[in-house]
Amino acid sequence: MNKLTTGPGIGTAAQASPTPLPAPSLPGLSGTQDLAGLEPMAPRRRRWPAYLGAAVTLLMIGWLGLKLRAMGVNTLWSALPTNPLFYLFFALLYLAPVTGDFIIFRRLWGIPAAGYVALAKKRIANDMLNYSGETYFYAWARQRASMVAAPFGAVKDVSILSAVAGNMMTLAMIAVAMPLGIGLLTPRGLQNAIWSVVIVFGMSLPFLIFSKRVFSLPRRSLWWIFGVHCLRLIAGSVLLAFAWHYALPTVSLGMWLLLSAARMIVGRLPLVPNKDLLFATFATLLIGQDAQLSVLLAMTAALPLLVHVVLVALFGLVDLIRKA
């Protein structure tokens, strides 16, 4: 009797697989034509993040556009400096906070180059609504669990140290500038300045006293992060002074450095009303050129918003292309 040879996955002659049937014919298509184009569309519930991201992008662009319009961007456009060095130092100034954060989180987590874009979005969100960028970056890190298991502690520590570094730098500059500028303040203004210094110092004091309970990172890492923040703030003031100098070169660079430090001081004092007006008045008293200086200060405030609009639109377009 003849035996049928069998093996793994091979049955008897009666169990042989039937011949495959030809693909069904559809009107206008041959039986061998690729039918991938007839696959059903993705459910709407899978596409809603793309719609939400597009809506948020449009809202951010609209909000920034309204801010620019309120600043009179049409008038400022005609007053843009022609010296290319102004735009070089302005670009470095704009990237300084993002670069400082990237250096920090590169050392803490080893984030890739794509993290620079996430930190740029964090900076834009913080300028729109204080500390909303920290929430965004925390969510971005949580989505990359392989990079860091518990990102909340590091994000919290870096954010707190950024504020503490800003306060400490402000107090140091006040200690240097107060003997020079005390004669320019009215008695009421001097009283507000003194109480502002007390509040600034008091805001940082609890973090220093209860540092072991507040911070999560090792002490050595905390001091390193604090140093990076201080260097970033110094670099920002110097870059701003250079940008102002090349926009209005009739004023010496040393004077612009003094005004840049004064801008940081005024911007962080909590009890000082009309900070922009106070700084503009101080700058006018110091260097004169009221009309040109007012336009320059307004343009310096408007240009970052304009860059925000361009970057938000660019990031939104890239996200839509990826999700498409």
C-alpha positions as CSV (number, residue, x, y, z in Angstrom):
1,M,0.0,0.0,0.0
2,N,1.4,3.4,-1.0
3,K,1.6,5.9,1.9
4,L,1.3,9.6,1.5
5,T,4.2,11.6,2.8
6,T,3.2,14.0,5.6
7,G,5.1,16.6,7.4
8,P,4.6,19.7,9.5
9,G,1.8,21.8,8.0
10,I,1.2,19.2,5.2
11,G,-1.9,17.1,5.2
12,T,-3.1,14.2,3.2
13,A,-4.3,14.4,-0.4
14,A,-7.9,14.7,0.8
15,Q,-6.9,17.6,3.1
16,A,-5.0,19.6,0.5
17,S,-5.8,23.4,0.4
18,P,-8.3,24.4,-2.3
19,T,-7.3,26.5,-5.2
20,P,-7.6,30.3,-4.3
21,L,-10.5,32.0,-5.9
22,P,-9.9,35.0,-8.1
23,A,-10.4,38.4,-6.6
24,P,-14.0,39.7,-7.2
25,S,-14.4,42.1,-10.1
26,L,-15.7,45.6,-9.4
27,P,-17.1,48.0,-11.9
28,G,-14.3,49.9,-13.5
29,L,-11.6,47.8,-11.9
30,S,-9.7,44.7,-13.1
31,G,-9.4,41.7,-10.9
32,T,-5.7,42.2,-10.4
33,Q,-5.8,46.0,-9.7
34,D,-4.6,47.2,-6.3
35,L,-7.6,47.9,-4.0
36,A,-5.7,49.9,-1.4
37,G,-7.5,53.0,-2.4
38,L,-10.8,51.5,-1.4
39,E,-9.8,51.1,2.3
40,P,-12.2,52.8,4.7
41,M,-11.3,56.2,6.0
42,A,-10.0,56.5,9.6
43,P,-12.8,57.0,12.1
44,R,-13.4,60.6,13.2
45,R,-12.5,59.8,16.8
46,R,-9.0,59.1,15.6
47,R,-8.7,62.4,13.7
48,W,-10.0,64.7,16.4
49,P,-6.5,65.4,17.8
50,A,-5.5,66.9,14.4
51,Y,-8.6,69.1,14.4
52,L,-7.9,70.2,18.0
53,G,-4.3,71.0,17.3
54,A,-5.3,73.0,14.2
55,A,-7.9,74.9,16.3
56,V,-5.4,75.7,19.0
57,T,-2.9,76.9,16.4
58,L,-5.4,79.2,14.8
59,L,-6.4,80.6,18.3
60,M,-2.8,81.3,19.1
61,I,-2.2,83.1,15.8
62,G,-5.3,85.1,16.3
63,W,-4.4,86.1,19.8
64,L,-0.8,87.1,18.8
65,G,-2.2,89.0,15.8
66,L,-4.5,91.1,18.1
67,K,-1.5,91.9,20.4
68,L,0.5,93.0,17.4
69,R,-2.4,95.1,16.1
70,A,-2.7,96.8,19.5
71,M,0.9,97.7,19.3
72,G,0.5,99.4,16.0
73,V,2.6,97.0,13.9
74,N,2.0,98.9,10.7
75,T,3.8,101.9,12.1
76,L,6.6,99.8,13.6
77,W,7.2,98.0,10.3
78,S,8.3,101.2,8.6
79,A,10.7,101.9,11.5
80,L,12.6,98.5,11.4
81,P,16.4,99.0,11.5
82,T,18.4,98.4,8.3
83,N,21.6,97.2,10.0
84,P,21.7,93.3,9.7
85,L,23.6,93.1,13.0
86,F,20.5,94.1,14.8
87,Y,18.6,91.1,13.5
88,L,21.5,88.8,14.3
89,F,21.6,89.8,17.9
90,F,17.8,89.9,18.1
91,A,17.7,86.2,16.8
92,L,20.3,85.2,19.5
93,L,18.3,87.1,22.1
94,Y,15.1,85.2,21.1
95,L,16.8,81.8,21.2
96,A,18.7,82.4,24.4
97,P,15.9,81.1,26.8
98,V,15.2,78.1,24.5
99,T,18.9,77.3,24.3
100,G,19.4,77.5,28.1
101,D,16.5,75.1,28.7
102,F,17.8,72.8,26.0
103,I,21.2,72.7,27.7
104,I,19.6,71.9,31.0
105,F,17.3,69.1,29.8
106,R,19.9,67.7,27.5
107,R,22.1,67.0,30.5
108,L,19.2,65.8,32.7
109,W,17.4,63.6,30.2
110,G,19.5,63.5,27.1
111,I,16.6,64.9,25.0
112,P,17.1,64.7,21.2
113,A,17.3,67.7,18.8
114,A,13.5,67.5,18.5
115,G,13.3,68.7,22.1
116,Y,14.5,72.1,21.0
117,V,11.2,72.6,19.0
118,A,9.2,71.5,22.1
119,L,11.1,74.0,24.2
120,A,10.4,76.7,21.6
121,K,6.7,75.9,21.9
122,K,7.1,76.1,25.7
123,R,8.6,79.6,25.5
124,I,5.8,80.8,23.2
125,A,3.1,79.4,25.5
126,N,4.7,81.0,28.5
127,D,4.7,84.4,26.8
128,M,1.0,83.9,26.0
129,L,-0.1,82.6,29.4
130,N,2.3,82.4,32.3
131,Y,3.5,78.8,33.1
132,S,1.2,77.2,30.5
133,G,4.4,76.3,28.7
134,E,5.6,74.2,31.6
135,T,2.4,72.2,31.4
136,Y,2.9,71.6,27.7
137,F,6.5,70.5,28.1
138,Y,5.5,68.2,31.0
139,A,2.9,66.6,28.7
140,W,5.5,66.3,26.0
141,A,7.9,64.5,28.3
142,R,5.2,62.2,29.6
143,Q,4.5,61.0,26.1
144,R,8.1,59.9,25.9
145,A,8.3,57.6,28.9
146,S,11.4,55.8,27.5
147,M,13.3,59.1,27.8
148,V,12.3,59.9,31.4
149,A,10.0,58.0,33.8
150,A,8.9,60.8,36.1
151,P,9.4,64.2,34.4
152,F,7.3,66.3,36.9
153,G,10.1,66.7,39.4
154,A,12.7,68.0,36.9
155,V,10.2,70.3,35.1
156,K,9.1,71.7,38.5
157,D,12.7,72.3,39.7
158,V,13.9,73.9,36.5
159,S,10.9,76.3,36.5
160,I,11.3,77.3,40.2
161,L,15.1,77.8,39.7
162,S,14.4,80.0,36.7
163,A,12.2,82.3,38.9
164,V,14.7,82.2,41.7
165,A,17.6,83.1,39.4
166,G,15.6,86.0,37.9
167,N,14.9,87.3,41.4
168,M,18.5,87.0,42.6
169,M,19.8,88.7,39.5
170,T,17.3,91.5,39.9
171,L,18.4,92.0,43.6
172,A,22.0,92.0,42.6
173,M,21.4,94.6,39.9
174,I,19.4,96.7,42.3
175,A,22.2,96.7,44.8
176,V,24.5,98.0,42.1
177,A,22.1,100.5,40.5
178,M,20.3,101.9,43.5
179,P,23.1,104.4,44.5
180,L,23.1,105.7,40.9
181,G,19.3,105.9,40.4
182,I,17.9,106.8,43.8
183,G,17.9,110.5,43.0
184,L,15.6,109.9,40.0
185,L,12.8,108.4,42.1
186,T,10.1,110.3,43.9
187,P,9.5,109.5,47.6
188,R,6.4,107.5,46.6
189,G,8.4,105.7,43.9
190,L,11.3,105.0,46.3
191,Q,8.8,103.5,48.8
192,N,7.3,101.2,46.2
193,A,10.8,100.2,45.0
194,I,11.8,99.3,48.6
195,W,8.7,97.2,49.2
196,S,9.2,95.6,45.8
197,V,12.7,94.5,46.8
198,V,11.3,93.0,50.0
199,I,8.6,91.1,48.1
200,V,11.1,89.8,45.5
201,F,13.4,88.6,48.2
202,G,10.5,87.1,50.2
203,M,9.2,85.2,47.1
204,S,12.6,83.3,46.9
205,L,13.2,82.8,50.6
206,P,10.7,79.9,51.1
207,F,12.4,77.9,48.3
208,L,15.8,78.4,49.9
209,I,14.6,77.5,53.5
210,F,12.6,74.4,52.5
211,S,14.8,73.4,49.6
212,K,14.9,69.7,50.7
213,R,11.1,69.4,50.6
214,V,10.6,71.5,47.5
215,F,13.2,70.2,45.1
216,S,13.5,66.7,43.7
217,L,16.9,66.8,41.9
218,P,20.3,66.4,43.7
219,R,21.8,69.5,45.2
220,R,24.7,69.5,42.7
221,S,22.3,69.4,39.8
222,L,20.2,72.3,41.3
223,W,23.3,74.5,41.6
224,W,24.3,73.7,38.0
225,I,20.8,74.5,36.7
226,F,20.8,77.8,38.8
227,G,24.1,78.7,37.2
228,V,22.8,78.1,33.7
229,H,19.8,80.3,34.3
230,C,22.0,83.1,35.6
231,L,24.2,82.9,32.6
232,R,21.2,82.9,30.3
233,L,19.8,86.1,32.0
234,I,23.2,87.8,31.7
235,A,23.5,86.8,28.0
236,G,20.0,88.0,27.4
237,S,20.7,91.5,28.8
238,V,24.0,91.7,26.8
239,L,22.4,90.6,23.6
240,L,19.5,93.1,24.0
241,A,22.0,95.9,24.6
242,F,23.9,95.0,21.4
243,A,20.6,94.8,19.4
244,W,19.6,98.3,20.7
245,H,23.1,99.6,19.9
246,Y,23.0,98.5,16.3
247,A,19.4,99.9,15.9
248,L,20.4,103.3,17.4
249,P,24.2,103.5,17.1
250,T,24.3,107.1,18.2
251,V,24.0,105.9,21.8
252,S,27.1,104.1,23.3
253,L,27.0,100.4,24.0
254,G,27.8,101.0,27.7
255,M,24.6,103.1,28.0
256,W,22.5,100.4,26.4
257,L,24.0,97.8,28.8
258,L,22.8,100.0,31.7
259,L,19.4,100.4,30.2
260,S,19.1,96.6,29.6
261,A,19.9,96.0,33.2
262,A,17.3,98.6,34.2
263,R,14.7,96.9,32.0
264,M,15.2,93.6,33.9
265,I,14.9,95.4,37.2
266,V,11.7,97.3,36.3
267,G,10.2,94.3,34.7
268,R,10.5,92.1,37.9
269,L,9.4,94.7,40.5
270,P,5.9,93.7,41.6
271,L,4.6,96.9,43.1
272,V,5.7,99.3,40.3
273,P,2.7,100.4,38.2
274,N,3.1,101.2,34.5
275,K,6.4,99.4,34.2
276,D,6.8,100.1,30.5
277,L,6.1,103.8,31.0
278,L,8.5,104.0,34.0
279,F,11.3,102.4,32.0
280,A,10.6,104.6,28.9
281,T,10.7,107.7,31.2
282,F,14.0,106.5,32.8
283,A,15.5,105.8,29.4
284,T,14.5,109.2,28.0
285,L,16.0,111.0,31.0
286,L,19.2,109.0,30.6
287,I,19.8,109.3,26.8
288,G,17.2,111.6,25.4
289,Q,16.0,111.1,21.8
290,D,12.4,110.6,22.9
291,A,10.8,109.9,19.6
292,Q,13.4,107.4,18.3
293,L,13.7,105.7,21.7
294,S,9.9,105.2,22.0
295,V,9.7,103.6,18.6
296,L,12.7,101.3,19.3
297,L,11.3,100.1,22.6
298,A,7.9,99.4,21.1
299,M,9.5,97.6,18.2
300,T,11.6,95.5,20.6
301,A,8.4,94.4,22.3
302,A,6.5,93.7,19.1
303,L,9.2,91.7,17.2
304,P,9.1,88.6,19.6
305,L,5.3,88.4,19.1
306,L,5.8,88.6,15.3
307,V,8.3,85.7,15.5
308,H,5.8,83.8,17.7
309,V,3.2,84.1,14.9
310,V,5.6,82.8,12.3
311,L,6.8,79.9,14.4
312,V,3.3,78.9,15.6
313,A,2.0,78.8,12.0
314,L,5.1,76.8,10.9
315,F,4.8,74.3,13.8
316,G,1.1,73.9,13.1
317,L,1.7,73.3,9.4
318,V,4.3,70.6,10.1
319,D,2.0,68.9,12.6
320,L,-0.8,68.8,10.1
321,I,1.4,67.3,7.4
322,R,2.6,64.6,9.8
323,K,-0.9,63.7,10.9
324,A,-2.1,63.7,7.3
